[in-house]
Amino acid sequence: MTTNKTFLGVPVARPKVGFFELSSCEGCQLQLLNNEATLLDFLSLVEIVRFREGMKEAGDEYEIAFIEGSITRADEEERLKNIRAKAKLVVALGSCACFGGVNQLKNRFNDLEWVKKEVYSSFPIDTQEVKPLSAVIKVDLEIYGCPIKKEEVERIVTALVLGEEIHHPQYPVCMECKARENICLFDLGEPCLGPVTRAGCDAWCPSNRLGCWGCRGPAPEANLARLQIIMAERGISPERMMDRLECFGGFADFVAEVKGKKEDGR
Amino acid sequence: MLFKVFPVVELIRLFQILAANRIVGPVKKGEDQHGRSLYDFGVVHDFSDLRLDYTQTIHSAKNYFLPYREDLCSFTVQDGDWHKEVDYGAYAPLVLFGLHSCDINALNKLDKVLLGGRYPNPFYGEKRANMFIVGHSCNPQPYCFCKSMGTDSALRGFDLFLTRMDDLYFAEILSSRAFHLLEQIDCREPDSSEHRRYLDEMEAKESQFVAHVDTSDLTKILDLEFQAPVWKEWGEKCLSCGTCAQVCPTCYCYGVEEHVDMVFTHARKEKQLYSCNLLDFAVVAGGHNFRPESHTRLKYRYYHKHRGFVEAFEESLCVGCGRCGQSCLAHITVPEVIASVRASK
């Protein structure tokens, strides 16, 4: 493996990184392994000391921690704090880590004890309200998506190693969807969160004729008020729209706002 | 200009002669939920895929000469040295078959700004130089307002323009290439009755327009109404999603990003078509955003199209194709925005 890498004659350090998982499917980490064509290049960029999906060793010395998953147990909070204490840079990898992800769907129910009983019956299991990493520790960088887009991770990690500023697209998915010259999902009668969701996925789902579910969370300027009108005009029920907005947890603030209004009105 | 007529059945021969090159034309993309056909420009391999009866394509043809993403240059780093490569991306002639007048006029406008200035854009210029354009007559749709923009007919910017007259095509010839092409098919001089028929066709088309934009004194009105409250109303609707610019045949604004590969031996500078409606369009070095509010960005889109460009080139940058309004989920259409600004009190 290459060591002593340089860029334009300037030595570039190969940081030690660890991959960690809290409650998640570990699919984001698998995404990285799936990219076989560039896997060796990726490995030349960083020194991986810990990666459960790809190696036996589990080193404890790392500068960058990539953490997948959300917090659903008290011991995960402790583990997370320990990782934070060791790592110089903590990266939330994927929607679970950034927003709670699919796991946080259970937070919709007021009675979490009931949820636990429905799912696990009498099996003794520790599970609590789902939280994103940022609810417990300081997160330095978020990489969005369910799953993450490996090309984007590679771009971000390259920038990290080179000490460049990390840029996330400031525009919604529509911009990328139009560049792929797709038929608008709304023209097909499908709901889509593309107009309000942060881009960077290259309109992955809409390009496969699946309306966006907002896994990357809101674009910095998401006109959700207008989205409600767009959905209503097309006969898409508010419940259907809320199902999408609630799915990954990125739109939690807006969802809370809408639910709050509903309760006030009762 | 030279005129010829030929039977409609001859068109396939014309297509086949041109098919030695890559042909891009209107094709059916699918259907919307109501069963209406949706069209886009695409590479046409089979004459039967060419849909010259298309209403309007969802996107313009610009991806073929002004791609959404394009590398401006790439770098190879080796042995302490680096080497720069520039690829204009123009390898083969391109036939654009079936452009409507609006899209031909869009090319003419892009030529003015991208080729006519002090620093011509070679990426665009190389692709433009090797193009053969066959225009085709259209049936104005309810959202078309090209007539208001003076782009409902094309006077230049094509090799051949075909107007359908039942079983005949009335051909306008602007280049020797087109003249020699027509020599290879069964075609003849039009007689005076066919001249008449052509003019009747033009007249019939004129009466079909529904949407209009009053452009009289528009540059001055836009200046006077810079603070008009209607801009805020449109801004509240705007999704800041960039769809209008992406489907627009004349939007050419862009951003540039540099990418280094993971082994540090290659880098590239990538251009991405951008939109003035996007949140960070007017962010400058140091981080200040000159247009943080949606309505200010939307306003500048209109000011560029209908004021700035007019002052610079004595014509609007909008060709009235109506694509932006058709694609806008928030129903922001040029005729309605301009009318609301004009009516502003």
Interface residues (C-beta under 8 A of the other chain):
Chain A: T2 K5 T6 F7 L8 G9 V12 T38 D41 F42 S44 L45 E154 R155 V157 T158 L162 H167 Q170 Y171 P172 C174 M175 K178 A179 E181 I183 C184 F186 D187 L188 G189 G194 P195 V196 A219 P220 E221 N223 A225 R226 L227 I229 I230
Chain B: K29 G30 D32 Q33 L38 D40 I58 H59 N63 Y68 R69 V77 G80 W82 E236 K237 C238 L239 S240 C241 G242 T243 Q246 V247 E257 H259 V260 D261 M262 V263 F264 L273 S275 L278 L279 D280 S294 S327 L329 A330
